[in-house]
């Protein structure tokens, strides 16, 4: 699951970079079809990432880390 999430994040960053490239190096036309395609891909990948994270949490494939409170308050105040 971590690999899929990391791959999606990397693809989002690549799409962001390509959109920036098409925006800055375009032929004076900011409404470039390549710029629009990069935006569509980035939005689609972001929606897919959010859906995967929500569904993974719902089905129990991922879980938030457990926070264990310290058992001795004196030890906790000395450590922190």
Phi, psi and omega in degrees: 000321180297324181294318180297317180295317179294322177295319177296318178297319178295319179295324178295318179294319178297318178295322177297317178295319179292323176297318177297319178298313180293330179289317185275326184257013179294169183273044180081000182249104181285351178263036182297139176297330179291323177295317178295320179296318178297321178294317179298317180296317181296319178294317179297317179294322179293318178296317179298319179297315180296316179298317179297318180294317180295314180294323178296320177292319181297317182275358176083015179285332174231156181214152175291154180293146179276134177255119181258118179290149179293144183278333182247111182299328180292322179291325180291322180286330178286327182283329188251000000 
